[in-house]
Amino acid sequence: MKKNTAALIAILGGLFVFTIKLFAYFISNSVALLSDALESIVNILASGMMLFSIYVSEKPADDTHKYGHQKIEDISSAFEGILIIAAALLIINAAVGRLFVSVQLLEVNLAIAISAGATGINLSISRVLTRTARSSGSMALEGDAKHLLSDVISTVGVWIGLFIVQATGWQFMDSLLAFVVAALIARMGVGLIVKSTRRLMDQSCIEEEELIISVLKKQNPTIIEFHDLKTRRQGNDVLAEIHLTVSDSMSVRMAHDIIDRFEKDVNKEAPHIKLTVHIDPETELST
């Protein structure tokens, strides 16, 4: 499935799920279910941002963006994290208003049944996004898939709490569980922001660096040593650069062949690594 198609499914599914969850709140009068519905608004906005970022990221490199536009997927993830935290604050505000006010819960069992249908849709969309993210390497899709999965988990927690309210009559549990849901959502939002910020700050890609070194060790022994290996993530790709030291007497043709073979071997192992190699003469080692 194409990334754009998966993102569009997430938006349409999010609108449908929000409608169902809002209906569940109206028939139950549960602030916990209201908090669950409010999170769906965030899901819709995040999916919209994800669709836009995927559209931009797939544009080819141009004169003003010579490395392409894939960094926007990281910006999208950070924005999604901010929206998630905003939703958590809205949930806390609603829960505080109900904490010291006794409100009679209504058709809770029916509301949970309706909410279960919406949660099933979210789980299905999350699986679609996860499969597409794995096949395409899209971090934006992966982030949205995890977001929806967290929504599923928090919703199940709400159901458990409502069953406790029915069994014990402790209505304060409705607000208390809304706080728990808000905490789970906020934690997820912070996690997304941290992960996106690390990528925007060009954190090194350790796994890819180890792969490059392992491939390099299998190359022609005329390579004396290597240094200044650097990596950073650019959307779905990893941009890497490395310096190889060879004999001063080596011809340009031979050095070119070494680089060409090295790059091809790396791409066989990891096509997403875009490698740039710089050749240094052996005499530079002593300077």
N, C-alpha and C positions, 0 to 999 in steps of 0.2 A: 504494500500500500504506500502511496506517495505521502510525504510529510504534510503537504497542504490539505490533502483529503482527510488525514487523521485529525488535523487541527480543526477542520470544519465540523467533523463529527463531534469533537469535544465541545464546541460552542453550541451546536444544536441540542446535543444531549444535555448540556448544562442548563439551558433554558427550560427544557422539559422537566428535568429533575427539580429545579427551583420551584416550578409551578406545583408539582406534586407535594413537595415538602412544605410549602406555604399553606396548602390545603390541609395537610396533616396538623399544622399548628392551629389553624382556625377551628378545627373540630375538637381539638384537645385542650386548647388554652395553656399549653405547656411552654414555658420559656426555654426549656432545654431543646425542644423541637424548633422553636423560633431561632435559637442560636444556630441550629443545624441548617435552617433555611437561609439565614444570613450568610453563612459560609458559602452557599451555592452562588450567591452574587459575586463573591470573590472569584470563585471558579470560572464564572462566565467572563469576567473582566480579564482574568489571567489567560484564559484560552484565546480571547481576542488579541491580547498582546502577543501571545505565542504565535498566532497565525500571521500577524504583521511581521514579527521578527523573522519567521521562516521565509516569508516572501522577500524581505530585504536581504537576508543572508545568502539566498540563492542567486543574487545578482552577480555577474562576473566582475572581476577586478577592473578598475578604471583608473584614469589619471590621478584622481584624488584619493583613491583607496586601492593602492597597488597590491595590498595583501588580501583584498576581498572585503566582504561586509559581514563575515560570520561572527564577529565580536558582538553583534547586536543580540545574539541569542543569550549571551551572558548578561547583557543589560536587561533583557526581558526577564530572566530568572531573578535578578535582584529586585526588579520592579514587582514581580509576583510576590516575593518575600515581604515587601513593604505592604502590599495589599492584604496579605494574610494577617500581619500584625494589626492592621487597621480593623479587620474583621473581628479579631480577638478582643480589641478594645470596645467595639460595639456590643459584643456579647456580654462583656463584663458590665457595661452600663445598663443593659437590659436586666441582667441577673440581680444587680444591686437594687434596682427598683422593685423587684419582686421578693427580695430576701426577707423583709419585715412586714410584708403584706400578704395575708392569707388569700389565695386564689384557688377556687375550686377547679380541679382538673375534670375534664369532660370525657369524651369517648376516647380514652387512652388506647385501648386494645385495637380499635379500628385505625386510630392515627398511626400506631406502630406498624400495623399491617401495610398501610399506604406508604409509610416511610421505608419499609422493607423493599417495596417495589422500586422506589427511587434509588435506594442504595444498591440494588442489584444492577440497575442501569449504570451507575457510577463505576461499579466493579468491572463491568464488561468494557466500558470505555477505557478504563485504566489498563486493562489487559491489551486492548488494541493499540493504545499509545506505547506501551512497553515493547510490544513486538516490533512496531514500526521504528521506535527509537533504537532498538538493537540492530535492525537491518540497515538503518540509515546513519547511525552514529550521532543522532540529533540530541544535544543536551537539553534543548527547549522542550522537546517531547518527553524526554525522560523526567524532567522536573515536574511537568504537568501530570504525568502518570503517577508519580509519587504523591503529589498533592491530592489527587483524587483517591488514592489508596488510603491516605491518612484520613480523608473525609469519611471513608467507609468505616475505618476503625473507631473514629470518634462517635459516629452515629450508633454503632453497636453499643458503645458505652452509655449513650443516652437511653437506649432501650432498657438496658439493665437497671439504670437508675429509676426509670419510670415504673418498672415492675416492683422495685423496692418501695416506691411511694404508694403504690396500690396496696401492697401487702402490709405496710406499717402505718400508713396515714401520715408519715412525716413529710409534709409538703415542702419544708425547707430544702429537702433533698433535690427538688427540681432546680432551684437556683444554685445549690452547691455543685450539682453536676454540670451546670452551665459554666461555672468557674473552671471545672476540670477540663471541659472541652476547650475553653478559651486558652488555658495553659498549654494544652497539646498543640493547638493551632499556632500559638505564638512561638513555641519551640520550633515548629516546622518552618515558620517564616524566618526566624533567626538563622536556622541552618541553611536555608536557601541563599540568604544574603551573604553569609560567610563563604559558602562555596563559590558563589558568583564573583565575589570580591577577590578571592584568591586567583580565579581564572583571569579576571581583569588586570590583576597585578602581575600577570605573567609568571605564575608559580611554575617551577621546573616539573617536567613530566618524568618522574623517576623510572617508571616501567619502560618507557620508550628509550630512555638513556641506556638502561641495562641491555635492551635489545640491540641498540646500535653498537655498543661495545662488543657484545657477543658475536655479531656479524663481522665486525672489524677484525677480531682475532682470527677469523678464518680466511682473511685476505692474504694477498701476496706478501711474503716476508720482506720485500723491499721497502715496506712502510716501517720506518725506524721507530716512531712513536706518534702519539696523538695528544692533543691538549685543547683547552678552551671549548669543551663540549657544552653547548647550551640548547635548551629546549623551552618552548612555550606553546600553549594551546591556542589555536585560532579556530573557534567553532568546532567543526568535526575533525579538523586536521591538527597535526602537531608540526610546528615549524622548528627545524633543528639545524644547527650549524656546528662544524667541527674543523679543527686544523690538523692536517696530517704532515708529518715531517719525512722527507725523502732525501736521498743523496743529491748533492749539488750537481753531480754529473748526469743525472737523469734527464732524458730529453722531454720536451713539452708533450710530445706524442705519447710517450710511455706514462707520464704523470696523468694525462687525460684519460688514458685507458684504465688506469687504476681507479680513478674517481668514478668513471662510468660504470665499471663493474661493481664497485662498492655500493653506489646508489641503487643499481638494479637489484642487488642482493637484499638491501634493506627494504625496498619496495615489495619484494616477493613476500617478506615476512610481515610487513605492515604497510599497506598501500596508503594509509592516512598520514604517514610521515613524509614531509616535504623537506628533503635534506639539501643543505648547501655546504660544499666542501672547499676549504682553502688549503693550498699547498705551501709549505714552508721548506726552505733549504736547510740542510743539516747544520750548516755553519751558524745558524741563528740560535742553536741550542746553547752555544757557549757565550752568547751575548746577553 
